[in-house]
Amino acid sequence: MIVTNISDFRKDIKSYFDAVAKNFETLIINRGKDSGIVVISLEEYNSLMATNHELSSRLNEKRLDTAIEKLKHLKV
């Protein structure tokens, strides 16, 4: 995780974005009292949205739990 303030972010925006995109870093930009912005890569965002969707209903959650349990008991 990288933390910066808005002034430093403006000075070197490209390197901050490169770190987020290439290294899957999370960037937090502090903007003052109790205010901030979080920047993540598109790939990370899509992954979070997919997880959110999968866990959005109790039925989906139960299906995932069942699949995980089956994998744990699978003999290789």
Phi and psi restraints in degrees (range 20) as a CNS / XPLOR table:
assign (resid 1 and name C) (resid 2 and name N)
       (resid 2 and name CA) (resid 2 and name C) 1.0 -113.3 20.0 2
assign (resid 2 and name N) (resid 2 and name CA)
       (resid 2 and name C) (resid 3 and name N) 1.0 134.3 20.0 2
assign (resid 2 and name C) (resid 3 and name N)
       (resid 3 and name CA) (resid 3 and name C) 1.0 -121.8 20.0 2
assign (resid 3 and name N) (resid 3 and name CA)
       (resid 3 and name C) (resid 4 and name N) 1.0 133.2 20.0 2
assign (resid 3 and name C) (resid 4 and name N)
       (resid 4 and name CA) (resid 4 and name C) 1.0 -146.1 20.0 2
assign (resid 4 and name N) (resid 4 and name CA)
       (resid 4 and name C) (resid 5 and name N) 1.0 174.5 20.0 2
assign (resid 4 and name C) (resid 5 and name N)
       (resid 5 and name CA) (resid 5 and name C) 1.0 -107.7 20.0 2
assign (resid 5 and name N) (resid 5 and name CA)
       (resid 5 and name C) (resid 6 and name N) 1.0 170.4 20.0 2
assign (resid 5 and name C) (resid 6 and name N)
       (resid 6 and name CA) (resid 6 and name C) 1.0 -64.2 20.0 2
assign (resid 6 and name N) (resid 6 and name CA)
       (resid 6 and name C) (resid 7 and name N) 1.0 -34.9 20.0 2
assign (resid 6 and name C) (resid 7 and name N)
       (resid 7 and name CA) (resid 7 and name C) 1.0 -65.7 20.0 2
assign (resid 7 and name N) (resid 7 and name CA)
       (resid 7 and name C) (resid 8 and name N) 1.0 -47.6 20.0 2
assign (resid 7 and name C) (resid 8 and name N)
       (resid 8 and name CA) (resid 8 and name C) 1.0 -66.8 20.0 2
assign (resid 8 and name N) (resid 8 and name CA)
       (resid 8 and name C) (resid 9 and name N) 1.0 -35.9 20.0 2
assign (resid 8 and name C) (resid 9 and name N)
       (resid 9 and name CA) (resid 9 and name C) 1.0 -60.9 20.0 2
assign (resid 9 and name N) (resid 9 and name CA)
       (resid 9 and name C) (resid 10 and name N) 1.0 -44.9 20.0 2
assign (resid 9 and name C) (resid 10 and name N)
       (resid 10 and name CA) (resid 10 and name C) 1.0 -61.1 20.0 2
assign (resid 10 and name N) (resid 10 and name CA)
       (resid 10 and name C) (resid 11 and name N) 1.0 -37.2 20.0 2
assign (resid 10 and name C) (resid 11 and name N)
       (resid 11 and name CA) (resid 11 and name C) 1.0 -66.9 20.0 2
assign (resid 11 and name N) (resid 11 and name CA)
       (resid 11 and name C) (resid 12 and name N) 1.0 -31.1 20.0 2
assign (resid 11 and name C) (resid 12 and name N)
       (resid 12 and name CA) (resid 12 and name C) 1.0 -140.0 20.0 2
assign (resid 12 and name N) (resid 12 and name CA)
       (resid 12 and name C) (resid 13 and name N) 1.0 46.7 20.0 2
assign (resid 12 and name C) (resid 13 and name N)
       (resid 13 and name CA) (resid 13 and name C) 1.0 -56.5 20.0 2
assign (resid 13 and name N) (resid 13 and name CA)
       (resid 13 and name C) (resid 14 and name N) 1.0 -40.3 20.0 2
assign (resid 13 and name C) (resid 14 and name N)
       (resid 14 and name CA) (resid 14 and name C) 1.0 -62.2 20.0 2
assign (resid 14 and name N) (resid 14 and name CA)
       (resid 14 and name C) (resid 15 and name N) 1.0 -45.6 20.0 2
assign (resid 14 and name C) (resid 15 and name N)
       (resid 15 and name CA) (resid 15 and name C) 1.0 -67.7 20.0 2
assign (resid 15 and name N) (resid 15 and name CA)
       (resid 15 and name C) (resid 16 and name N) 1.0 -34.1 20.0 2
assign (resid 15 and name C) (resid 16 and name N)
       (resid 16 and name CA) (resid 16 and name C) 1.0 -65.0 20.0 2
assign (resid 16 and name N) (resid 16 and name CA)
       (resid 16 and name C) (resid 17 and name N) 1.0 -45.6 20.0 2
assign (resid 16 and name C) (resid 17 and name N)
       (resid 17 and name CA) (resid 17 and name C) 1.0 -65.0 20.0 2
assign (resid 17 and name N) (resid 17 and name CA)
       (resid 17 and name C) (resid 18 and name N) 1.0 -38.0 20.0 2
assign (resid 17 and name C) (resid 18 and name N)
       (resid 18 and name CA) (resid 18 and name C) 1.0 -61.1 20.0 2
assign (resid 18 and name N) (resid 18 and name CA)
       (resid 18 and name C) (resid 19 and name N) 1.0 -42.7 20.0 2
assign (resid 18 and name C) (resid 19 and name N)
       (resid 19 and name CA) (resid 19 and name C) 1.0 -63.3 20.0 2
assign (resid 19 and name N) (resid 19 and name CA)
       (resid 19 and name C) (resid 20 and name N) 1.0 -40.2 20.0 2
assign (resid 19 and name C) (resid 20 and name N)
       (resid 20 and name CA) (resid 20 and name C) 1.0 -66.5 20.0 2
assign (resid 20 and name N) (resid 20 and name CA)
       (resid 20 and name C) (resid 21 and name N) 1.0 -46.4 20.0 2
assign (resid 20 and name C) (resid 21 and name N)
       (resid 21 and name CA) (resid 21 and name C) 1.0 -73.2 20.0 2
assign (resid 21 and name N) (resid 21 and name CA)
       (resid 21 and name C) (resid 22 and name N) 1.0 -43.9 20.0 2
assign (resid 21 and name C) (resid 22 and name N)
       (resid 22 and name CA) (resid 22 and name C) 1.0 -85.8 20.0 2
assign (resid 22 and name N) (resid 22 and name CA)
       (resid 22 and name C) (resid 23 and name N) 1.0 -33.8 20.0 2
assign (resid 22 and name C) (resid 23 and name N)
       (resid 23 and name CA) (resid 23 and name C) 1.0 -109.6 20.0 2
assign (resid 23 and name N) (resid 23 and name CA)
       (resid 23 and name C) (resid 24 and name N) 1.0 6.5 20.0 2
assign (resid 23 and name C) (resid 24 and name N)
       (resid 24 and name CA) (resid 24 and name C) 1.0 52.9 20.0 2
assign (resid 24 and name N) (resid 24 and name CA)
       (resid 24 and name C) (resid 25 and name N) 1.0 36.9 20.0 2
assign (resid 24 and name C) (resid 25 and name N)
       (resid 25 and name CA) (resid 25 and name C) 1.0 -77.0 20.0 2
assign (resid 25 and name N) (resid 25 and name CA)
       (resid 25 and name C) (resid 26 and name N) 1.0 153.5 20.0 2
assign (resid 25 and name C) (resid 26 and name N)
       (resid 26 and name CA) (resid 26 and name C) 1.0 -101.9 20.0 2
assign (resid 26 and name N) (resid 26 and name CA)
       (resid 26 and name C) (resid 27 and name N) 1.0 130.7 20.0 2
assign (resid 26 and name C) (resid 27 and name N)
       (resid 27 and name CA) (resid 27 and name C) 1.0 -110.8 20.0 2
assign (resid 27 and name N) (resid 27 and name CA)
       (resid 27 and name C) (resid 28 and name N) 1.0 126.1 20.0 2
assign (resid 27 and name C) (resid 28 and name N)
       (resid 28 and name CA) (resid 28 and name C) 1.0 -111.7 20.0 2
assign (resid 28 and name N) (resid 28 and name CA)
       (resid 28 and name C) (resid 29 and name N) 1.0 124.2 20.0 2
assign (resid 28 and name C) (resid 29 and name N)
       (resid 29 and name CA) (resid 29 and name C) 1.0 -109.4 20.0 2
assign (resid 29 and name N) (resid 29 and name CA)
       (resid 29 and name C) (resid 30 and name N) 1.0 111.0 20.0 2
assign (resid 29 and name C) (resid 30 and name N)
       (resid 30 and name CA) (resid 30 and name C) 1.0 -77.4 20.0 2
assign (resid 30 and name N) (resid 30 and name CA)
       (resid 30 and name C) (resid 31 and name N) 1.0 132.6 20.0 2
assign (resid 30 and name C) (resid 31 and name N)
       (resid 31 and name CA) (resid 31 and name C) 1.0 -119.7 20.0 2
assign (resid 31 and name N) (resid 31 and name CA)
       (resid 31 and name C) (resid 32 and name N) 1.0 18.5 20.0 2
assign (resid 31 and name C) (resid 32 and name N)
       (resid 32 and name CA) (resid 32 and name C) 1.0 121.1 20.0 2
assign (resid 32 and name N) (resid 32 and name CA)
       (resid 32 and name C) (resid 33 and name N) 1.0 -164.5 20.0 2
assign (resid 32 and name C) (resid 33 and name N)
       (resid 33 and name CA) (resid 33 and name C) 1.0 -57.4 20.0 2
assign (resid 33 and name N) (resid 33 and name CA)
       (resid 33 and name C) (resid 34 and name N) 1.0 115.3 20.0 2
assign (resid 33 and name C) (resid 34 and name N)
       (resid 34 and name CA) (resid 34 and name C) 1.0 53.8 20.0 2
assign (resid 34 and name N) (resid 34 and name CA)
       (resid 34 and name C) (resid 35 and name N) 1.0 28.5 20.0 2
assign (resid 34 and name C) (resid 35 and name N)
       (resid 35 and name CA) (resid 35 and name C) 1.0 -132.7 20.0 2
assign (resid 35 and name N) (resid 35 and name CA)
       (resid 35 and name C) (resid 36 and name N) 1.0 132.2 20.0 2
assign (resid 35 and name C) (resid 36 and name N)
       (resid 36 and name CA) (resid 36 and name C) 1.0 -159.7 20.0 2
assign (resid 36 and name N) (resid 36 and name CA)
       (resid 36 and name C) (resid 37 and name N) 1.0 167.8 20.0 2
assign (resid 36 and name C) (resid 37 and name N)
       (resid 37 and name CA) (resid 37 and name C) 1.0 -128.7 20.0 2
assign (resid 37 and name N) (resid 37 and name CA)
       (resid 37 and name C) (resid 38 and name N) 1.0 140.8 20.0 2
assign (resid 37 and name C) (resid 38 and name N)
       (resid 38 and name CA) (resid 38 and name C) 1.0 -112.7 20.0 2
assign (resid 38 and name N) (resid 38 and name CA)
       (resid 38 and name C) (resid 39 and name N) 1.0 130.9 20.0 2
assign (resid 38 and name C) (resid 39 and name N)
       (resid 39 and name CA) (resid 39 and name C) 1.0 -117.7 20.0 2
assign (resid 39 and name N) (resid 39 and name CA)
       (resid 39 and name C) (resid 40 and name N) 1.0 126.8 20.0 2
assign (resid 39 and name C) (resid 40 and name N)
       (resid 40 and name CA) (resid 40 and name C) 1.0 -130.7 20.0 2
assign (resid 40 and name N) (resid 40 and name CA)
       (resid 40 and name C) (resid 41 and name N) 1.0 163.3 20.0 2
assign (resid 40 and name C) (resid 41 and name N)
       (resid 41 and name CA) (resid 41 and name C) 1.0 -69.6 20.0 2
assign (resid 41 and name N) (resid 41 and name CA)
       (resid 41 and name C) (resid 42 and name N) 1.0 159.0 20.0 2
assign (resid 41 and name C) (resid 42 and name N)
       (resid 42 and name CA) (resid 42 and name C) 1.0 -61.9 20.0 2
assign (resid 42 and name N) (resid 42 and name CA)
       (resid 42 and name C) (resid 43 and name N) 1.0 -39.0 20.0 2
assign (resid 42 and name C) (resid 43 and name N)
       (resid 43 and name CA) (resid 43 and name C) 1.0 -61.6 20.0 2
assign (resid 43 and name N) (resid 43 and name CA)
       (resid 43 and name C) (resid 44 and name N) 1.0 -43.4 20.0 2
assign (resid 43 and name C) (resid 44 and name N)
       (resid 44 and name CA) (resid 44 and name C) 1.0 -65.5 20.0 2
assign (resid 44 and name N) (resid 44 and name CA)
       (resid 44 and name C) (resid 45 and name N) 1.0 -42.6 20.0 2
assign (resid 44 and name C) (resid 45 and name N)
       (resid 45 and name CA) (resid 45 and name C) 1.0 -59.1 20.0 2
assign (resid 45 and name N) (resid 45 and name CA)
       (resid 45 and name C) (resid 46 and name N) 1.0 -48.0 20.0 2
assign (resid 45 and name C) (resid 46 and name N)
       (resid 46 and name CA) (resid 46 and name C) 1.0 -61.1 20.0 2
assign (resid 46 and name N) (resid 46 and name CA)
       (resid 46 and name C) (resid 47 and name N) 1.0 -38.7 20.0 2
assign (resid 46 and name C) (resid 47 and name N)
       (resid 47 and name CA) (resid 47 and name C) 1.0 -63.3 20.0 2
assign (resid 47 and name N) (resid 47 and name CA)
       (resid 47 and name C) (resid 48 and name N) 1.0 -43.9 20.0 2
assign (resid 47 and name C) (resid 48 and name N)
       (resid 48 and name CA) (resid 48 and name C) 1.0 -63.2 20.0 2
assign (resid 48 and name N) (resid 48 and name CA)
       (resid 48 and name C) (resid 49 and name N) 1.0 -40.8 20.0 2
assign (resid 48 and name C) (resid 49 and name N)
       (resid 49 and name CA) (resid 49 and name C) 1.0 -67.1 20.0 2
assign (resid 49 and name N) (resid 49 and name CA)
       (resid 49 and name C) (resid 50 and name N) 1.0 -38.4 20.0 2
assign (resid 49 and name C) (resid 50 and name N)
       (resid 50 and name CA) (resid 50 and name C) 1.0 -64.9 20.0 2
assign (resid 50 and name N) (resid 50 and name CA)
       (resid 50 and name C) (resid 51 and name N) 1.0 -43.6 20.0 2
assign (resid 50 and name C) (resid 51 and name N)
       (resid 51 and name CA) (resid 51 and name C) 1.0 -62.5 20.0 2
assign (resid 51 and name N) (resid 51 and name CA)
       (resid 51 and name C) (resid 52 and name N) 1.0 -43.7 20.0 2
assign (resid 51 and name C) (resid 52 and name N)
       (resid 52 and name CA) (resid 52 and name C) 1.0 -58.9 20.0 2
assign (resid 52 and name N) (resid 52 and name CA)
       (resid 52 and name C) (resid 53 and name N) 1.0 -43.2 20.0 2
assign (resid 52 and name C) (resid 53 and name N)
       (resid 53 and name CA) (resid 53 and name C) 1.0 -64.2 20.0 2
assign (resid 53 and name N) (resid 53 and name CA)
       (resid 53 and name C) (resid 54 and name N) 1.0 -45.1 20.0 2
assign (resid 53 and name C) (resid 54 and name N)
       (resid 54 and name CA) (resid 54 and name C) 1.0 -62.1 20.0 2
assign (resid 54 and name N) (resid 54 and name CA)
       (resid 54 and name C) (resid 55 and name N) 1.0 -31.7 20.0 2
assign (resid 54 and name C) (resid 55 and name N)
       (resid 55 and name CA) (resid 55 and name C) 1.0 -98.8 20.0 2
assign (resid 55 and name N) (resid 55 and name CA)
       (resid 55 and name C) (resid 56 and name N) 1.0 9.6 20.0 2
assign (resid 55 and name C) (resid 56 and name N)
       (resid 56 and name CA) (resid 56 and name C) 1.0 -74.6 20.0 2
assign (resid 56 and name N) (resid 56 and name CA)
       (resid 56 and name C) (resid 57 and name N) 1.0 -18.5 20.0 2
assign (resid 56 and name C) (resid 57 and name N)
       (resid 57 and name CA) (resid 57 and name C) 1.0 -129.1 20.0 2
assign (resid 57 and name N) (resid 57 and name CA)
       (resid 57 and name C) (resid 58 and name N) 1.0 151.6 20.0 2
assign (resid 57 and name C) (resid 58 and name N)
       (resid 58 and name CA) (resid 58 and name C) 1.0 -62.8 20.0 2
assign (resid 58 and name N) (resid 58 and name CA)
       (resid 58 and name C) (resid 59 and name N) 1.0 -35.7 20.0 2
assign (resid 58 and name C) (resid 59 and name N)
       (resid 59 and name CA) (resid 59 and name C) 1.0 -62.5 20.0 2
assign (resid 59 and name N) (resid 59 and name CA)
       (resid 59 and name C) (resid 60 and name N) 1.0 -47.2 20.0 2
assign (resid 59 and name C) (resid 60 and name N)
       (resid 60 and name CA) (resid 60 and name C) 1.0 -60.3 20.0 2
assign (resid 60 and name N) (resid 60 and name CA)
       (resid 60 and name C) (resid 61 and name N) 1.0 -42.2 20.0 2
assign (resid 60 and name C) (resid 61 and name N)
       (resid 61 and name CA) (resid 61 and name C) 1.0 -61.5 20.0 2
assign (resid 61 and name N) (resid 61 and name CA)
       (resid 61 and name C) (resid 62 and name N) 1.0 -43.5 20.0 2
assign (resid 61 and name C) (resid 62 and name N)
       (resid 62 and name CA) (resid 62 and name C) 1.0 -63.5 20.0 2
assign (resid 62 and name N) (resid 62 and name CA)
       (resid 62 and name C) (resid 63 and name N) 1.0 -40.6 20.0 2
assign (resid 62 and name C) (resid 63 and name N)
       (resid 63 and name CA) (resid 63 and name C) 1.0 -61.6 20.0 2
assign (resid 63 and name N) (resid 63 and name CA)
       (resid 63 and name C) (resid 64 and name N) 1.0 -43.1 20.0 2
assign (resid 63 and name C) (resid 64 and name N)
       (resid 64 and name CA) (resid 64 and name C) 1.0 -65.0 20.0 2
assign (resid 64 and name N) (resid 64 and name CA)
       (resid 64 and name C) (resid 65 and name N) 1.0 -42.8 20.0 2
assign (resid 64 and name C) (resid 65 and name N)
       (resid 65 and name CA) (resid 65 and name C) 1.0 -60.5 20.0 2
assign (resid 65 and name N) (resid 65 and name CA)
       (resid 65 and name C) (resid 66 and name N) 1.0 -42.0 20.0 2
assign (resid 65 and name C) (resid 66 and name N)
       (resid 66 and name CA) (resid 66 and name C) 1.0 -63.6 20.0 2
assign (resid 66 and name N) (resid 66 and name CA)
       (resid 66 and name C) (resid 67 and name N) 1.0 -44.1 20.0 2
assign (resid 66 and name C) (resid 67 and name N)
       (resid 67 and name CA) (resid 67 and name C) 1.0 -63.1 20.0 2
assign (resid 67 and name N) (resid 67 and name CA)
       (resid 67 and name C) (resid 68 and name N) 1.0 -40.2 20.0 2
assign (resid 67 and name C) (resid 68 and name N)
       (resid 68 and name CA) (resid 68 and name C) 1.0 -64.1 20.0 2
assign (resid 68 and name N) (resid 68 and name CA)
       (resid 68 and name C) (resid 69 and name N) 1.0 -43.5 20.0 2
assign (resid 68 and name C) (resid 69 and name N)
       (resid 69 and name CA) (resid 69 and name C) 1.0 -62.8 20.0 2
assign (resid 69 and name N) (resid 69 and name CA)
       (resid 69 and name C) (resid 70 and name N) 1.0 -40.2 20.0 2
assign (resid 69 and name C) (resid 70 and name N)
       (resid 70 and name CA) (resid 70 and name C) 1.0 -62.5 20.0 2
assign (resid 70 and name N) (resid 70 and name CA)
       (resid 70 and name C) (resid 71 and name N) 1.0 -41.8 20.0 2
assign (resid 70 and name C) (resid 71 and name N)
       (resid 71 and name CA) (resid 71 and name C) 1.0 -64.8 20.0 2
assign (resid 71 and name N) (resid 71 and name CA)
       (resid 71 and name C) (resid 72 and name N) 1.0 -37.7 20.0 2
assign (resid 71 and name C) (resid 72 and name N)
       (resid 72 and name CA) (resid 72 and name C) 1.0 -63.4 20.0 2
assign (resid 72 and name N) (resid 72 and name CA)
       (resid 72 and name C) (resid 73 and name N) 1.0 -33.3 20.0 2
assign (resid 72 and name C) (resid 73 and name N)
       (resid 73 and name CA) (resid 73 and name C) 1.0 -95.0 20.0 2
assign (resid 73 and name N) (resid 73 and name CA)
       (resid 73 and name C) (resid 74 and name N) 1.0 -0.5 20.0 2
assign (resid 73 and name C) (resid 74 and name N)
       (resid 74 and name CA) (resid 74 and name C) 1.0 -71.3 20.0 2
assign (resid 74 and name N) (resid 74 and name CA)
       (resid 74 and name C) (resid 75 and name N) 1.0 127.4 20.0 2
assign (resid 74 and name C) (resid 75 and name N)
       (resid 75 and name CA) (resid 75 and name C) 1.0 -91.2 20.0 2
assign (resid 75 and name N) (resid 75 and name CA)
       (resid 75 and name C) (resid 76 and name N) 1.0 128.3 20.0 2
